Amino acid sequence: MNIRDIFKKPADDRHAGHRNSGSPRRGIHLGLSAIALVAALCFVPAFFSSPAVMATSVNRLAICNLEGSPGETIDTEVTLESTDTGERTGHWTTHYKAVDGDSEKMDITSWISFEPSSEYTLAVGESKSFMVRIVIPDDAEPGLWGATSEEADISGHSDERRTYVIFKDADSVSGSLFSGLLIPVSVNVTGRPNAFTPMVNWIQANVMVSILIAVVIVLLSVMAAKRRKMKAES
């Protein structure tokens, strides 16, 4: 066998379908690949089921486009639920995302408070409701406050959000497993209502009752007039 035959033989073997599957080096590579694949399959579900991602859930992702008049108070209920395996302690707060060129209407954090308290504790599986209270100042001008657009509550419109309420909590014992969420807030301030607006709204909502009241008033007036006439004739 000459040198040409030595280099030619492996090529001939490959064409003939003869592969040396018992090579120690190839066996090592295959073993390592199998171990890496199994490890990856075990790690992925463990990562996505991490309790830190789901420690506390909330029933509202936005509190936008509320409507009210100057001097009015708007209450919005928000519920938190613990999905962790231990007690959690946290609090509510507000946040203003300052952007160059913003008007004073974008920061309404001073309008917001939390009832019954901004501090809270959640037991395992417990749900608690909080009232996000917004008090519109008497001198607030009509228009949208807290956001640059009424579409701020739509996914993908975060650039239009300015004012937020935030809840933050953590495991009560270890102080780890933090969770929380920024919830955008905006208010559409309307003009100051007319003093007769509540009465008009009530009449519109109770048409039949309003008609009956009007009929009774007319009948009473007629009866009173007849009595006065009878007294005058007697």
C-alpha positions as CSV (number, residue, x, y, z in Angstrom):
1,M,0.0,0.0,0.0
2,N,1.4,3.4,-1.0
3,I,0.8,6.8,0.4
4,R,-2.0,7.5,-2.1
5,D,-3.9,4.4,-1.0
6,I,-3.7,5.5,2.7
7,F,-5.4,8.8,2.0
8,K,-7.9,7.3,-0.5
9,K,-9.2,4.5,1.8
10,P,-11.3,6.7,4.3
11,A,-12.9,8.4,1.3
12,D,-13.8,5.0,-0.2
13,D,-15.2,3.9,3.2
14,R,-17.4,6.9,3.4
15,H,-18.8,6.3,0.0
16,A,-19.5,2.7,0.9
17,G,-21.4,3.7,4.0
18,H,-18.8,2.3,6.5
19,R,-18.5,4.8,9.5
20,N,-16.5,4.1,12.6
21,S,-19.3,4.7,15.1
22,G,-17.3,3.2,17.9
23,S,-14.8,6.1,17.9
24,P,-14.2,7.1,21.6
25,R,-14.0,10.8,20.7
26,R,-17.3,10.7,18.8
27,G,-18.9,8.9,21.7
28,I,-17.8,11.6,24.1
29,H,-19.2,14.3,21.9
30,L,-22.6,12.6,21.6
31,G,-22.7,12.0,25.4
32,L,-22.1,15.6,26.2
33,S,-24.7,16.8,23.6
34,A,-27.3,14.5,25.2
35,I,-26.5,15.8,28.7
36,A,-26.7,19.4,27.5
37,L,-30.1,18.8,25.9
38,V,-31.6,17.1,29.0
39,A,-30.3,20.0,31.2
40,A,-31.8,22.6,28.9
41,L,-35.2,20.8,28.9
42,C,-35.2,20.7,32.7
43,F,-34.1,24.3,33.1
44,V,-36.6,26.0,30.8
45,P,-39.8,25.1,32.6
46,A,-38.2,25.8,35.9
47,F,-37.3,29.2,34.8
48,F,-40.7,30.2,33.5
49,S,-42.5,28.8,36.5
50,S,-40.4,30.9,38.9
51,P,-42.6,32.2,41.8
52,A,-40.9,35.6,41.6
53,V,-42.8,36.2,38.3
54,M,-46.2,35.4,39.8
55,A,-45.8,36.4,43.4
56,T,-48.7,38.9,43.4
57,S,-51.3,39.4,40.7
58,V,-53.5,42.5,40.1
59,N,-56.9,42.8,38.4
60,R,-56.3,46.1,36.6
61,L,-53.4,47.0,34.3
62,A,-54.6,50.6,33.7
63,I,-56.7,53.2,35.4
64,C,-57.1,55.6,32.4
65,N,-59.7,57.9,30.9
66,L,-61.6,58.4,34.2
67,E,-64.0,61.4,34.0
68,G,-64.8,64.0,36.6
69,S,-65.4,67.7,37.2
70,P,-63.3,70.1,39.3
71,G,-63.7,69.4,43.0
72,E,-65.0,65.8,42.4
73,T,-63.6,62.6,44.0
74,I,-63.2,59.5,41.9
75,D,-62.7,56.1,43.6
76,T,-61.4,53.1,41.6
77,E,-61.1,49.6,43.2
78,V,-58.0,47.6,42.6
79,T,-57.5,44.0,43.9
80,L,-54.2,42.3,44.7
81,E,-53.9,38.5,45.2
82,S,-51.0,36.6,46.6
83,T,-49.9,33.6,44.5
84,D,-46.8,33.0,46.6
85,T,-46.1,30.2,49.1
86,G,-45.4,32.7,51.9
87,E,-46.7,35.9,53.4
88,R,-45.9,39.1,51.5
89,T,-45.5,42.7,52.7
90,G,-45.7,45.7,50.4
91,H,-47.0,49.2,49.8
92,W,-48.6,51.5,47.1
93,T,-47.0,54.6,45.8
94,T,-47.2,57.0,42.9
95,H,-44.7,57.9,40.1
96,Y,-44.4,60.6,37.5
97,K,-42.4,59.9,34.4
98,A,-41.0,63.3,33.5
99,V,-40.5,64.1,29.8
100,D,-39.1,67.3,28.4
101,G,-41.8,69.6,27.2
102,D,-44.5,68.2,29.4
103,S,-47.3,70.5,30.6
104,E,-48.4,70.7,34.2
105,K,-51.3,68.4,33.3
106,M,-49.1,65.4,33.1
107,D,-48.2,65.1,36.8
108,I,-51.3,64.3,38.9
109,T,-49.5,62.3,41.6
110,S,-50.7,64.9,44.2
111,W,-54.3,64.1,43.4
112,I,-53.9,60.4,44.4
113,S,-54.2,58.6,47.7
114,F,-54.9,55.0,48.7
115,E,-57.6,53.6,51.0
116,P,-57.7,52.1,53.5
117,S,-53.9,52.4,53.6
118,S,-50.9,52.4,51.2
119,E,-49.2,49.6,53.3
120,Y,-50.4,46.0,53.1
121,T,-49.7,42.4,54.0
122,L,-51.0,39.4,52.0
123,A,-51.2,36.0,53.5
124,V,-50.8,32.9,51.3
125,G,-53.6,32.9,48.7
126,E,-55.2,36.1,50.2
127,S,-56.9,38.8,48.1
128,K,-57.2,42.4,49.2
129,S,-59.0,45.3,47.6
130,F,-57.7,48.9,47.7
131,M,-59.3,52.1,46.7
132,V,-57.3,54.4,44.4
133,R,-58.8,57.8,45.3
134,I,-58.3,60.7,42.9
135,V,-59.4,64.2,44.1
136,I,-59.7,66.7,41.2
137,P,-58.6,70.1,42.4
138,D,-61.2,72.9,42.2
139,D,-59.0,74.9,39.8
140,A,-58.3,72.0,37.4
141,E,-58.8,73.1,33.8
142,P,-60.8,70.9,31.4
143,G,-58.8,68.4,29.4
144,L,-56.8,65.2,29.7
145,W,-54.5,64.9,32.8
146,G,-51.9,62.3,33.5
147,A,-51.3,61.2,29.9
148,T,-50.8,62.7,26.5
149,S,-53.5,60.6,24.8
150,E,-56.6,58.7,25.6
151,E,-54.9,55.6,24.1
152,A,-52.4,55.4,27.0
153,D,-54.3,52.4,28.4
154,I,-53.6,50.4,25.2
155,S,-50.7,48.0,25.0
156,G,-47.8,49.5,23.0
157,H,-48.6,53.1,24.0
158,S,-46.3,53.5,27.0
159,D,-44.7,56.6,25.6
160,E,-48.1,58.4,26.1
161,R,-48.2,57.6,29.9
162,R,-46.9,60.0,32.5
163,T,-48.6,59.3,35.9
164,Y,-48.6,55.9,37.5
165,V,-49.7,54.1,40.7
166,I,-47.3,51.3,41.7
167,F,-47.6,48.4,44.1
168,K,-44.4,46.8,45.4
169,D,-44.1,43.8,47.7
170,A,-41.7,41.1,48.8
171,D,-41.5,37.9,51.0
172,S,-42.2,39.0,54.6
173,V,-39.5,36.7,56.0
174,S,-36.6,36.8,53.5
175,G,-37.3,40.1,51.9
176,S,-36.7,38.5,48.5
177,L,-39.0,37.5,45.6
178,F,-39.9,41.1,44.7
179,S,-42.9,41.8,42.6
180,G,-44.8,44.9,41.5
181,L,-46.3,46.8,38.6
182,L,-46.7,50.3,37.2
183,I,-50.3,51.1,36.5
184,P,-50.9,54.2,34.3
185,V,-53.5,56.7,35.5
186,S,-55.3,59.5,33.5
187,V,-58.3,61.7,34.1
188,N,-60.5,63.6,31.7
189,V,-61.5,66.7,33.5
190,T,-64.8,68.1,32.3
191,G,-66.3,71.6,32.8
192,R,-67.9,72.5,36.1
193,P,-71.4,71.1,36.0
194,N,-74.5,73.3,36.1
195,A,-76.4,73.4,39.4
196,F,-79.5,72.1,37.8
197,T,-77.7,69.2,36.0
198,P,-78.5,66.6,38.8
199,M,-82.2,67.5,38.7
200,V,-82.3,67.3,34.9
201,N,-80.5,63.9,35.0
202,W,-83.0,62.6,37.6
203,I,-86.0,63.7,35.5
204,Q,-84.6,62.1,32.4
205,A,-84.0,58.8,34.2
206,N,-87.4,58.8,35.8
207,V,-89.7,60.1,33.1
208,M,-92.9,58.3,34.3
209,V,-92.4,59.4,37.9
210,S,-91.8,62.9,36.7
211,I,-95.1,62.9,34.7
212,L,-97.1,61.6,37.6
213,I,-95.6,64.2,39.9
214,A,-96.5,66.9,37.4
215,V,-100.1,65.6,37.1
216,V,-100.5,65.5,40.9
217,I,-99.2,69.1,41.2
218,V,-101.8,70.2,38.5
219,L,-104.6,68.4,40.3
220,L,-103.7,69.9,43.6
221,S,-103.6,73.4,42.1
222,V,-107.0,72.9,40.5
223,M,-108.5,71.6,43.8
224,A,-107.0,74.6,45.7
225,A,-108.5,77.0,43.2
226,K,-111.9,75.5,43.5
227,R,-111.8,75.7,47.3
228,R,-110.8,79.4,47.1
229,K,-113.7,80.0,44.7
230,M,-116.2,78.2,47.0
231,K,-115.1,80.2,50.0
232,A,-115.4,83.4,48.1
233,E,-119.0,82.5,47.0
234,S,-120.0,81.6,50.5
